[in-house]
Amino acid sequence: MKARTSTVLQFVAIVIMSIAASYGFQHTETTYRINGLCFYRYVAYAIVVCLGYICFSRYRRYLGLAFSFTLSALALSPISQETIGLFVSLIPLLAVMMGVTTVLVFPSSGGKEFFGFLGALILPAVVAESRIAGSFHLFGTIQSIGYHELSAITVIIVGGYFYLRYAAMVNLSSLEFLSKGASEREVAEVSKQCNIVIIIITAVASGVAAFSMVTVPIVSNALRATFVTLPLYVLGLTLGVGVALTTAFYLLQIYHKRATRGYLLKS
């Protein structure tokens, strides 16, 4: 029952993260266009071809090849423009498929492709909010989401990343303990404690991301006269996420070692 609840929560997190990132991607348009469409649409399409192959190949190699070959053939066909247009509408579904495949079906992959794809989706909006956009015509935007919307999306993705990442690790560890002869009660107790730590880590990571998004504009305005060309929005976000990643990884390592040591002593 607990395992099923955990799976449902992870699926809900995948859906929310996919919708949030897709919203940012669909509402950002660059000045540089190809065949009347934002060039980022083509970049995202190419990323889906590559990551889709990696995701589906874990299940069946021929399935990954078929997926990538079909998308590549459509992109090179006479209906390529219509294909890219439809692709933008299907972005949330494709993101969910990647999340389910790399987090729930094959948790050993750690969801790397899923998180990488979400990062690629919000990149145009991040660039639009930074000063990089004004430096290169290629990155110039004619439409983008607001800073507060980008902040909310970033917090959702950062928090979801930590939750899914460590929830998958706990699931794998639980299966490993069971295969080595541990009782279900012992595994359930360790999993319960790990879930508490995951919630704390997720809250801290989301808080750091939110704090970074709030304070970066203030710091940027204060230092604008001194560091005119420095893209502080991007720098602040990167530093905030980096600190959260390092802290969370360190805490989880400590807890995982203690939990494993306690289990081995009981055995």
SERO-4910 file (N, C-alpha, C, O; in steps of 0.05 Angstrom, whole numbers):
BEGIN
 pado doro    nc1    nc2    nc3   cac1   cac2   cac3    cc1    cc2    cc3    oc1    oc2    oc3
  Met    A     17    -24      0      0      0      0     17     25      0     12     44    -15
  Lys    A     38     25     17     56     48     19     71     52     -7     75     74    -17
  Ala    A     80     29    -19     94     30    -45     76     42    -66     86     58    -83
  Arg    A     51     34    -66     32     45    -86     28     75    -82     27     90   -102
  Thr    A     26     83    -57     22    112    -52     46    128    -61     44    149    -73
  Ser    A     70    117    -56     95    130    -65     96    132    -95    104    153   -106
  Thr    A     87    111   -109     87    112   -138     68    133   -149     74    148   -168
  Val    A     44    135   -136     25    155   -145     36    183   -140     33    200   -158
  Leu    A     48    188   -117     59    214   -112     81    221   -131     83    244   -140
  Gln    A     98    202   -139    119    207   -158    107    214   -185    117    231   -199
  Phe    A     86    199   -193     73    205   -219     61    233   -219     63    247   -239
  Val    A     48    241   -197     36    267   -195     58    289   -197     55    309   -211
  Ala    A     81    284   -184    103    303   -186    113    305   -215    120    327   -224
  Ile    A    115    282   -229    124    282   -257    105    299   -274    114    315   -291
  Val    A     79    295   -270     59    310   -286     61    340   -281     61    356   -300
  Ile    A     62    347   -255     64    376   -248     89    389   -260     88    411   -271
  Met    A    112    375   -257    137    386   -267    136    389   -298    145    408   -309
  Ser    A    124    369   -311    122    369   -340    105    392   -350    112    406   -369
  Ile    A     82    396   -337     64    418   -345     77    445   -340     75    463   -357
  Ala    A     90    448   -318    103    473   -311    125    480   -331    125    503   -342
  Ala    A    143    461   -337    164    467   -356    153    471   -385    163    488   -399
  Ser    A    133    456   -392    121    459   -419    107    486   -421    108    498   -443
  Tyr    A     95    496   -400     83    522   -401    103    544   -407     99    561   -423
  Gly    A    126    543   -393    147    562   -398    158    560   -426    163    581   -439
  Phe    A    160    536   -437    171    533   -464    151    543   -485    159    556   -504
  Gln    A    125    537   -481    105    544   -501     99    573   -502     89    584   -522
  His    A    106    588   -481    100    616   -480    125    634   -483    126    657   -475
  Thr    A    146    622   -495    170    637   -500    176    636   -530    179    614   -541
  Glu    A    179    659   -543    184    661   -571    210    677   -576    213    699   -564
  Thr    A    227    668   -593    252    683   -599    248    698   -626    231    691   -642
  Thr    A    265    718   -629    264    734   -654    275    718   -678    266    722   -700
  Tyr    A    293    700   -673    304    684   -694    285    661   -700    279    645   -682
  Arg    A    276    658   -725    256    638   -732    265    622   -756    280    632   -773
  Ile    A    255    598   -758    260    580   -780    233    571   -791    217    559   -777
  Asn    A    229    578   -817    203    571   -829    179    583   -813    158    570   -811
  Gly    A    183    606   -802    162    619   -787    158    609   -759    141    619   -744
  Leu    A    175    590   -750    173    579   -723    198    586   -707    220    587   -718
  Cys    A    194    590   -681    217    596   -663    238    574   -665    231    550   -664
  Phe    A    263    581   -668    284    561   -672    287    543   -648    296    520   -651
  Tyr    A    278    552   -625    280    534   -601    261    510   -604    266    489   -592
  Arg    A    240    513   -620    223    490   -625    238    467   -638    235    444   -632
  Tyr    A    255    475   -657    271    454   -671    293    443   -653    299    419   -654
  Val    A    304    460   -636    324    450   -616    311    429   -597    323    408   -592
  Ala    A    288    436   -587    274    418   -569    266    392   -583    267    371   -571
  Tyr    A    259    394   -608    251    370   -624    276    352   -626    273    327   -623
  Ala    A    299    363   -632    323    347   -634    330    334   -608    340    311   -607
  Ile    A    326    349   -586    332    337   -559    313    314   -554    322    294   -543
  Val    A    288    316   -561    269    294   -557    278    269   -573    276    247   -563
  Val    A    287    274   -598    297    251   -614    319    236   -600    319    212   -599
  Cys    A    339    251   -589    362    239   -576    354    226   -549    360    203   -544
  Leu    A    340    241   -532    333    231   -506    312    209   -507    312    190   -491
  Gly    A    294    211   -527    274    191   -531    287    164   -537    278    143   -527
  Tyr    A    307    164   -553    322    140   -560    334    127   -535    332    103   -530
  Ile    A    347    144   -519    360    134   -494    339    122   -475    343    101   -464
  Cys    A    317    137   -472    296    128   -453    284    101   -461    283     82   -445
  Phe    A    274     99   -486    260     76   -495    279     52   -501    270     29   -500
  Ser    A    304     58   -506    323     36   -510    328     20   -485    336     -3   -487
  Arg    A    323     31   -462    326     16   -437    306     -7   -436    311    -27   -424
  Tyr    A    284     -3   -449    263    -24   -449    268    -43   -473    271    -67   -469
  Arg    A    269    -32   -497    275    -47   -521    290    -29   -540    281     -7   -546
  Arg    A    313    -38   -549    329    -22   -566    315    -15   -592    317      8   -602
  Tyr    A    300    -34   -603    286    -29   -628    264     -8   -624    257      6   -643
  Leu    A    253     -7   -600    232     13   -594    244     41   -594    232     60   -605
  Gly    A    268     44   -583    281     70   -583    289     78   -612    286    101   -619
  Leu    A    298     59   -628    305     65   -655    280     73   -671    281     92   -687
  Ala    A    258     58   -667    234     65   -682    224     93   -675    215    108   -692
  Phe    A    225     99   -649    215    126   -640    232    148   -653    221    167   -664
  Ser    A    258    146   -651    276    166   -661    275    168   -692    275    189   -703
  Phe    A    273    145   -705    272    144   -734    246    157   -744    246    172   -764
  Thr    A    224    152   -730    198    163   -738    199    194   -736    190    208   -754
  Leu    A    208    204   -713    210    233   -710    229    246   -730    223    267   -740
  Ser    A    251    233   -735    270    244   -754    259    245   -782    262    264   -797
  Ala    A    244    223   -790    232    222   -816    211    244   -819    209    256   -841
  Leu    A    195    249   -798    175    270   -799    187    297   -802    177    315   -816
  Ala    A    210    301   -788    224    327   -789    235    333   -817    238    356   -824
  Leu    A    242    312   -832    254    316   -858    233    313   -881    240    317   -904
  Ser    A    209    308   -873    188    305   -893    176    332   -902    182    352   -890
  Pro    A    159    332   -923    146    357   -931    128    370   -910    122    393   -912
  Ile    A    120    354   -890    102    365   -870    117    372   -844    106    371   -822
  Ser    A    143    378   -847    160    383   -824    149    407   -807    150    406   -782
  Gln    A    139    428   -821    130    451   -806    105    444   -790    103    452   -767
  Glu    A     87    429   -801     63    420   -787     71    401   -763     59    402   -742
  Thr    A     91    385   -768    101    367   -747    111    382   -723    105    375   -700
  Ile    A    128    402   -728    139    418   -706    117    433   -692    117    435   -667
  Gly    A     97    443   -706     75    457   -694     59    438   -676     52    446   -653
  Leu    A     54    413   -685     40    394   -668     57    385   -645     47    380   -623
  Phe    A     83    383   -649    102    375   -629    100    393   -604    102    384   -581
  Val    A     97    419   -609     96    438   -587     72    432   -569     74    435   -544
  Ser    A     50    424   -581     26    417   -565     30    391   -549     17    387   -528
  Leu    A     47    373   -560     51    347   -547     73    347   -527     79    326   -515
  Ile    A     86    370   -523    109    371   -505    103    361   -477    118    345   -466
  Pro    A     80    368   -465     74    358   -438     72    327   -437     82    315   -419
  Leu    A     59    316   -457     57    287   -459     84    273   -461     89    253   -448
  Leu    A    101    284   -479    127    272   -483    144    274   -457    159    256   -450
  Ala    A    141    297   -443    156    300   -418    147    280   -397    163    268   -383
  Val    A    121    276   -395    110    256   -376    120    228   -383    127    212   -366
  Met    A    120    222   -409    130    195   -418    159    191   -410    167    170   -400
  Met    A    175    212   -413    203    210   -405    206    206   -375    222    190   -365
  Gly    A    190    221   -360    191    219   -331    183    192   -321    196    181   -304
  Val    A    161    181   -332    152    155   -323    172    134   -330    178    116   -314
  Thr    A    184    136   -354    204    116   -363    229    116   -346    238     95   -337
  Thr    A    240    140   -341    266    142   -327    264    144   -297    284    140   -283
  Val    A    240    148   -286    238    150   -257    223    126   -245    231    115   -225
  Leu    A    201    118   -258    184     97   -247    191     69   -259    193     50   -244
  Val    A    194     68   -285    199     42   -298    228     33   -294    233     10   -288
  Phe    A    247     52   -298    275     46   -295    288     66   -275    303     83   -284
  Pro    A    282     63   -250    292     82   -230    322     83   -228    334    102   -218
  Ser    A    336     62   -237    365     61   -236    378     83   -253    401     91   -249
  Ser    A    363     93   -273    373    115   -290    374    141   -275    387    160   -284
  Gly    A    359    143   -253    359    168   -238    343    191   -250    344    213   -241
  Gly    A    329    185   -272    313    207   -285    330    228   -299    320    250   -303
  Lys    A    355    221   -305    373    241   -317    361    253   -343    362    278   -347
  Glu    A    351    237   -360    340    247   -386    316    265   -381    313    285   -394
  Phe    A    299    257   -362    275    273   -356    283    300   -346    272    321   -356
  Phe    A    301    301   -327    309    327   -315    324    344   -336    321    368   -336
  Gly    A    340    331   -352    354    346   -373    335    358   -393    339    380   -403
  Phe    A    314    343   -400    294    353   -419    279    377   -407    274    397   -421
  Leu    A    271    376   -382    258    398   -369    276    423   -368    266    445   -372
  Gly    A    301    418   -363    320    440   -363    322    454   -390    323    478   -392
  Ala    A    321    437   -411    322    448   -438    297    464   -444    297    484   -459
  Leu    A    274    455   -433    249    469   -439    248    497   -426    237    516   -438
  Ile    A    259    500   -402    257    526   -389    281    544   -396    281    567   -389
  Leu    A    300    533   -410    324    549   -418    316    575   -433    327    596   -426
  Pro    A    298    574   -453    292    599   -467    281    620   -448    288    644   -451
  Ala    A    264    613   -429    253    632   -410    275    643   -392    274    667   -385
  Val    A    293    626   -383    315    635   -366    333    655   -381    341    675   -370
  Val    A    339    648   -406    356    666   -423    342    692   -427    354    713   -427
  Ala    A    315    691   -431    300    716   -436    301    735   -412    301    759   -415
  Glu    A    302    723   -388    303    740   -364    331    749   -357    334    768   -341
  Ser    A    351    736   -369    378    745   -363    386    766   -383    371    774   -401
  Arg    A    410    777   -379    420    798   -397    434    786   -422    443    800   -440
  Ile    A    435    760   -423    446    747   -446    429    752   -470    439    756   -492
  Ala    A    402    753   -466    383    757   -487    388    782   -503    384    783   -527
  Gly    A    397    803   -489    402    828   -503    428    829   -517    434    848   -532
  Ser    A    446    809   -513    473    810   -524    474    796   -551    492    802   -567
  Phe    A    456    777   -556    457    761   -581    430    761   -594    409    757   -581
  His    A    429    767   -620    404    767   -634    390    740   -633    366    738   -633
  Leu    A    407    719   -633    396    692   -633    378    687   -609    359    672   -610
  Phe    A    385    699   -586    370    694   -561    349    715   -555    335    713   -535
  Gly    A    347    735   -573    327    756   -568    299    744   -568    293    726   -584
  Thr    A    282    755   -551    254    744   -549    234    766   -556    238    789   -551
  Ile    A    212    756   -568    190    774   -573    166    768   -554    147    783   -553
  Gln    A    169    746   -540    148    738   -521    161    719   -500    176    702   -507
  Ser    A    155    723   -475    165    706   -454    147    708   -429    132    727   -426
  Ile    A    150    688   -412    135    688   -387    147    709   -368    170    717   -372
  Gly    A    132    717   -348    142    737   -329    162    725   -309    164    700   -307
  Tyr    A    176    742   -295    196    733   -276    183    716   -253    195    696   -244
  His    A    160    724   -244    147    709   -222    138    682   -232    139    662   -217
  Glu    A    128    680   -257    121    654   -268    146    636   -270    145    612   -263
  Leu    A    168    648   -280    192    632   -282    202    623   -255    212    601   -252
  Ser    A    199    640   -235    207    633   -207    191    609   -197    202    590   -186
  Ala    A    165    610   -202    148    587   -193    155    561   -207    156    540   -195
  Ile    A    160    563   -233    167    540   -249    194    528   -239    197    504   -236
  Thr    A    213    546   -233    239    537   -224    237    523   -197    250    502   -193
  Val    A    221    534   -179    218    522   -153    205    494   -155    213    475   -142
  Ile    A    185    492   -173    172    466   -177    191    445   -188    192    423   -178
  Ile    A    208    453   -207    226    434   -220    248    426   -200    256    403   -198
  Val    A    259    446   -185    280    440   -166    270    422   -144    282    401   -137
  Gly    A    247    429   -133    235    412   -112    228    384   -122    233    364   -108
  Gly    A    216    383   -145    209    357   -157    233    340   -163    233    316   -160
  Tyr    A    255    353   -172    279    339   -178    289    324   -153    295    300   -154
  Phe    A    291    338   -131    301    325   -106    282    303    -97    291    282    -88
  Tyr    A    256    309    -98    238    288    -89    240    263   -106    242    241    -95
  Leu    A    239    266   -132    239    242   -149    266    228   -148    267    203   -148
  Arg    A    287    243   -147    314    232   -147    318    214   -123    327    191   -125
  Tyr    A    311    224    -99    317    209    -75    295    188    -69    300    168    -56
  Ala    A    271    193    -79    250    173    -76    257    148    -92    253    125    -83
  Ala    A    269    152   -116    278    129   -132    301    114   -118    302     90   -119
  Met    A    319    129   -105    341    116    -91    330    100    -68    341     78    -62
  Val    A    310    110    -54    299     95    -31    285     69    -41    288     48    -29
  Asn    A    271     71    -63    258     48    -75    278     26    -82    274      3    -77
  Leu    A    300     35    -95    321     16   -103    334      3    -78    339    -21    -78
  Ser    A    339     19    -58    351      9    -33    333    -11    -19    342    -31     -9
  Ser    A    307     -5    -19    287    -23     -7    287    -50    -21    286    -71     -8
  Leu    A    287    -50    -47    287    -75    -62    313    -90    -57    313   -115    -55
  Glu    A    335    -76    -54    361    -89    -49    360   -102    -21    370   -125    -18
  Phe    A    350    -88     -1    348   -100     26    331   -125     26    337   -145     39
  Leu    A    308   -123     13    290   -146     12    303   -170     -2    299   -193      7
  Ser    A    318   -165    -23    331   -187    -37    353   -200    -20    361   -223    -25
  Lys    A    363   -185      1    384   -196     18    373   -208     43    388   -216     61
  Gly    A    347   -210     45    334   -224     67    323   -207     89    315   -218    109
  Ala    A    322   -181     85    311   -164    106    280   -168    107    268   -174     87
  Ser    A    269   -164    130    240   -167    133    226   -142    122    238   -120    121
  Glu    A    201   -145    115    186   -122    104    182   -101    125    181    -77    119
  Arg    A    180   -109    150    177    -89    172    201    -72    175    199    -47    178
  Glu    A    225    -84    174    250    -69    176    253    -50    152    261    -26    156
  Val    A    247    -60    129    250    -43    105    230    -20    106    237      2     98
  Ala    A    206    -26    115    185     -5    117    194     17    136    189     41    131
  Glu    A    206      9    158    215     29    178    237     46    167    237     71    171
  Val    A    257     34    154    279     49    142    268     68    120    276     91    118
  Ser    A    249     58    104    237     74     82    222     98     94    223    120     83
  Lys    A    208     93    116    193    115    129    212    137    138    207    161    133
  Gln    A    234    130    150    254    150    159    266    164    135    271    188    136
  Cys    A    272    149    114    284    161     90    264    181     77    272    202     68
  Asn    A    239    174     77    219    192     66    217    218     81    213    239     69
  Ile    A    220    217    107    220    241    123    244    259    115    241    283    112
  Val    A    267    246    111    291    261    103    286    273     75    294    296     70
  Ile    A    274    258     57    269    267     30    251    292     30    256    311     15
  Ile    A    231    291     47    213    314     50    228    339     59    224    361     49
  Ile    A    246    335     78    262    357     89    280    368     67    282    392     63
  Ile    A    293    350     53    312    358     31    297    373      9    306    393      0
  Thr    A    273    363      2    257    376    -19    249    404    -10    250    423    -26
  Ala    A    240    406     15    232    432     25    256    452     25    253    475     18
  Val    A    279    442     34    303    459     35    311    468      7    317    491      2
  Ala    A    311    449    -12    319    455    -39    300    475    -52    308    494    -65
  Ser    A    274    471    -48    254    490    -58    257    517    -45    254    538    -58
  Gly    A    262    517    -19    266    542     -5    290    558    -15    289    582    -18
  Val    A    312    543    -20    337    556    -31    331    568    -58    340    590    -64
  Ala    A    317    552    -75    311    562   -102    293    587   -101    297    606   -115
  Ala    A    273    586    -83    255    609    -81    270    633    -70    266    655    -79
  Phe    A    287    628    -50    303    650    -38    321    663    -60    324    687    -61
  Ser    A    333    646    -76    350    656    -97    335    673   -117    344    695   -125
  Met    A    311    664   -125    295    678   -145    285    705   -134    282    724   -149
  Val    A    281    706   -107    272    731    -95    295    751    -91    292    775    -96
  Thr    A    317    741    -83    340    759    -76    357    767    -99    369    788    -99
  Val    A    357    751   -120    374    757   -143    367    784   -156    386    800   -161
  Pro    A    341    791   -161    335    817   -172    344    840   -154    353    861   -164
  Ile    A    342    836   -128    350    857   -109    380    862   -111    390    884   -112
  Val    A    395    840   -110    424    842   -112    432    853   -139    451    869   -141
  Ser    A    418    844   -160    425    853   -187    421    883   -189    438    897   -201
  Asn    A    399    894   -179    395    923   -180    416    938   -163    424    960   -171
  Ala    A    423    926   -141    443    940   -123    470    941   -136    485    961   -132
  Leu    A    477    920   -151    504    919   -163    505    926   -192    526    923   -205
  Arg    A    483    935   -203    481    940   -232    502    960   -241    513    957   -262
  Ala    A    506    981   -225    525   1001   -233    554    991   -235    570   1001   -251
  Thr    A    560    970   -219    587    960   -218    591    937   -238    611    936   -252
  Phe    A    572    919   -239    574    896   -256    552    897   -277    532    883   -276
  Val    A    556    914   -297    535    919   -317    531    895   -335    508    888   -342
  Thr    A    552    882   -342    550    860   -362    546    833   -349    542    813   -364
  Leu    A    546    830   -323    544    804   -310    515    795   -309    498    809   -298
  Pro    A    508    772   -321    481    762   -320    474    750   -293    475    726   -289
  Leu    A    468    768   -274    465    759   -246    440    741   -242    440    725   -224
  Tyr    A    421    744   -259    397    727   -256    406    698   -259    399    681   -243
  Val    A    420    693   -280    429    665   -286    449    656   -265    448    634   -255
  Leu    A    468    674   -258    488    667   -238    476    661   -211    484    641   -198
  Gly    A    457    677   -202    445    673   -176    429    647   -175    431    632   -156
  Leu    A    415    641   -197    399    617   -198    418    592   -198    412    573   -184
  Thr    A    439    594   -213    458    572   -214    471    567   -187    474    544   -179
  Leu    A    479    588   -174    492    585   -147    472    573   -127    479    556   -111
  Gly    A    447    583   -128    427    573   -109    422    544   -113    421    529    -94
  Val    A    418    535   -138    413    507   -144    438    490   -137    435    468   -126
  Gly    A    461    501   -142    486    487   -136    489    482   -106    496    460    -97
  Val    A    483    502    -90    484    499    -61    464    479    -51    470    462    -34
  Ala    A    440    480    -62    419    461    -54    427    432    -62    423    414    -46
  Leu    A    438    429    -86    446    402    -94    468    391    -76    466    368    -67
  Thr    A    488    407    -70    510    398    -53    500    391    -25    508    370    -14
  Thr    A    484    408    -14    474    404     14    457    379     15    461    362     33
  Ala    A    438    376     -4    420    353     -3    435    327     -8    430    307      6
  Phe    A    454    327    -26    469    302    -31    485    294     -6    487    271      0
  Tyr    A    497    314      7    513    308     31    496    297     53    503    278     66
  Leu    A    472    309     58    455    300     79    444    272     73    443    255     92
  Leu    A    437    267     48    426    240     42    448    219     44    442    197     53
  Gln    A    473    225     37    494    206     40    498    198     69    501    175     75
  Ile    A    498    218     86    502    213    115    479    195    125    484    176    140
  Tyr    A    454    202    118    431    187    128    431    159    117    426    140    132
  His    A    437    156     92    437    130     79    458    112     92    453     88     96
  Lys    A    482    122     98    503    106    111    494     98    139    499     75    146
  Arg    A    481    116    154    472    109    181    450     88    180    450     69    196
  Ala    A    432     91    161    410     72    159    420     44    151    411     24    162
  Thr    A    439     44    132    450     19    123    466      5    146    464    -19    150
  Arg    A    481     21    161    497     11    183    479     -1    204    484    -22    216
  Gly    A    457     13    210    438      4    230    425    -22    222    421    -40    239
  Tyr    A    419    -25    197    406    -49    187    426    -73    189    418    -95    197
  Leu    A    451    -68    182    471    -89    182    476    -98    211    481   -122    216
  Leu    A    476    -79    229    480    -87    258    457   -104    268    462   -123    283
  Lys    A    433    -98    260    410   -114    268    411   -142    257    403   -161    269
  Ser    A    422   -143    232    424   -170    219    444   -188    233    448   -210    225
***
